[in-house]
């Protein structure tokens, strides 16, 4: 999985962190959670705020 696989990342985050507040979160936490996902193998420094926002939105949509 790579940073641009936002939908797959969101699914993984929801499976591992269903109790986390995915609306009011810190991007530093989100980044660490993504890096810890099984199957994630992209560069740790390969994301930016825009990518993290896209992941967050997919996660919000996934939960709904």
Residue, then its C-alpha position, 0 to 999 in steps of 0.5 A: x500500500x502507498x500513500x496514494x491508496x487513500x481508500x485502502x488506507x481508510x479501510x485499514x484505519x477503520x478496521x484497526x482504529x474504529x474507536x478513534x475520532x477520525x474528524x478531530x485528529x492530529x495529522x501527526x497521529x494519522x501519519x503514524x497510524x498509516x505507517x503502522x498499517x499492515x501492508x503499508x510499504x511507502x516512504x515515511x516522508x512520502x506524504x504531505x498535508x494534502x494526502x493526509x487530508x484525502x486519507x482523513x476524508x476517505x476514512x470519514x466516508x468509510x465510517x458513514 
